[in-house]
Amino acid sequence: MSDDHPNKDLKDLDNRLKQARQEGKIGAPENRPGGTGDASGFSMAMRVGSELVSALIVGVVIGLLLDNWLDTGPWFFVLFFFLGAAAGVLNVYRAASSMGSAPGYIRPEDKIDG
């Protein structure tokens, strides 16, 4: 095998990617995660809803398990219901405040000096 064969394949791939980008098949905002396509509002609503419901369910399950294990009645159920609801609201706040930013993005004013 010749040594220039992999370079030829990479150049061919690069040319095809450039052509696809110019034709608009790749890199359009609606095709990227976090883009501004038609489904972004619906996907955000689904994410917010699932964050809230899942945190609430986890809190309720933990409360029920502790109540059954310790035979304490509804006390842990009530406590973890409210803790799960608070965690769900916090998750919704985090999801809504990071809307429009890429994962791992830190705003300059939030950067920790050190």
Secondary structure, 3 states (H helix, E strand, C coil): CCCCHHHHHHHHHHHHHHHHHHHCCCCCHHHCCCCCCCCHHHHHHHHHHHHHHHHHHHHHHHHHHHHHHHCCCCHHHHHHHHHHHHHHHHHHHHHHHCCCCCCCCCCHHHCCCC
